[in-house]
Amino acid sequence: MIVILDTDHLTVIQRKTEPGYSNLRKRLQAVPERNVCTTIISFEEQMRGWLSLISKAKAGHEVAAYKRLRTLLEFFAETPIVDYDDAAARQYSLLRRSRLAVGSMDLKIASIALSKAAILLTCNTKDFARVPKLTAEDWTRSHLQA
């Protein structure tokens, strides 16, 4: 079983936000580490966020933003990343034609998960539930709530 961490689950890990962090870590322990990854789309989303913050930072405040960007770089250097490849692009094209009420970045993440037959871990189960055949689960909630 391959599990793909959506951007929101990555943020929980990066910030160690409780109780979601403990719930997520506990459940991930049952998955071989080599089977846990994220997508290049989530990397793009987080990178864009930090680059936007840096570009808007007032003089003297950009140092902290660059430190956070460095932390992001180090985090992704240790995190397996699944590419948006030809198979995902074909899946994305099919989903776009279906006119689902799901944002384009989320559709790309869903397309990658579908093309890899992976489980998508996300807090946004409501939107991802609109994607046919996608298994999306929120592991930040207690296993009894999930």
C-alpha positions in Angstrom: 0.0 0.0 0.0 1.4 3.4 -1.0 0.2 6.4 0.9 0.5 9.9 -0.4 0.5 12.8 2.0 -1.5 15.8 0.9 -0.2 19.3 1.6 -2.3 19.6 4.8 -0.9 16.4 6.2 2.6 17.6 5.4 1.9 20.8 7.3 0.8 18.8 10.4 4.1 16.9 10.3 6.2 20.0 9.8 4.5 22.0 12.5 3.9 19.0 14.8 0.3 20.2 15.3 -1.4 18.2 18.0 -3.4 16.1 18.3 -3.3 15.5 14.6 0.5 14.9 14.6 0.4 12.1 17.1 -2.6 10.5 15.4 -0.9 10.6 12.0 2.5 9.4 13.3 0.9 6.5 15.1 -0.9 5.3 12.0 2.1 5.9 9.7 4.1 3.5 11.9 2.1 0.7 10.4 3.2 1.6 6.9 6.6 0.7 5.5 8.6 4.0 5.3 9.4 3.4 1.7 5.6 3.5 0.9 5.0 7.0 2.4 5.5 9.9 0.0 4.1 13.2 -1.2 3.7 14.7 -4.6 5.5 17.3 -6.6 2.3 19.3 -6.5 2.4 19.6 -2.7 6.0 20.7 -3.0 4.9 23.3 -5.5 2.1 24.5 -3.2 4.4 24.9 -0.2 7.2 26.5 -2.2 4.8 29.0 -3.7 3.6 30.0 -0.2 7.1 30.6 1.1 8.2 32.4 -2.0 5.2 34.7 -1.8 5.9 35.4 1.9 9.5 36.3 1.0 8.5 38.6 -1.8 6.1 40.4 0.6 8.5 40.6 3.5 9.5 44.0 4.7 13.2 44.9 4.9 14.8 43.1 7.9 12.0 40.5 8.1 13.0 38.4 5.2 15.7 36.6 7.2 13.1 34.5 9.1 11.3 33.7 5.9 14.5 32.5 4.3 15.2 30.3 7.3 11.7 28.7 6.9 12.4 28.2 3.2 15.6 26.5 4.1 13.7 24.2 6.5 11.3 23.4 3.8 14.1 22.5 1.4 15.7 20.2 4.0 12.3 18.6 4.7 11.7 17.8 1.1 15.2 16.6 0.6 14.3 13.7 3.0 10.8 13.1 1.7 10.1 10.8 -1.2 8.2 12.8 -3.9 6.0 11.3 -6.6 6.1 13.1 -9.9 3.3 14.4 -12.0 4.1 12.1 -14.9 2.3 11.1 -18.2 0.0 8.7 -16.4 -1.1 11.3 -13.9 -1.5 13.9 -16.7 -3.9 11.5 -18.6 -5.8 10.9 -15.4 -6.0 14.7 -14.8 -7.4 15.2 -18.3 -10.1 12.7 -17.6 -11.0 14.3 -14.3 -11.1 17.8 -15.8 -13.6 16.6 -18.5 -15.8 15.3 -15.7 -16.2 18.9 -14.4 -15.8 17.9 -10.8 -16.1 20.7 -8.2 -12.4 20.3 -7.1 -9.6 22.8 -7.5 -6.9 22.1 -10.2 -4.1 21.5 -7.7 -6.2 19.0 -5.8 -7.2 17.3 -9.0 -3.5 17.0 -9.9 -2.8 15.4 -6.5 -5.8 13.1 -6.9 -4.6 12.2 -10.4 -1.2 11.2 -9.1 -2.8 9.1 -6.3 -5.1 7.4 -8.8 -2.3 6.7 -11.3 -0.3 5.0 -8.5 -3.3 3.2 -6.9 -2.4 5.0 -3.7 -4.3 6.1 -0.6 -4.4 9.9 -0.3 -4.0 11.2 3.2 -5.8 14.5 3.5 -7.9 16.6 5.9 -9.9 17.7 2.9 -11.9 14.5 2.5 -15.0 16.4 1.5 -13.6 17.7 -1.7 -11.6 14.6 -2.6 -14.7 12.4 -2.0 -15.9 13.9 -5.3 -13.2 12.2 -7.2 -14.4 8.8 -8.4 -12.3 5.7 -7.4 -10.0 7.8 -5.2 -9.4 6.5 -1.7 -8.9 9.6 0.6 -8.6 9.3 4.3 -7.8 11.7 7.2 -5.2 10.1 9.5 -4.9 13.2 11.6 -8.1 12.4 13.4 -8.3 9.6 16.0 -8.5 6.2 14.4 -11.9 5.8 16.1 -13.2 9.0 14.4 -11.8 8.3 10.9 
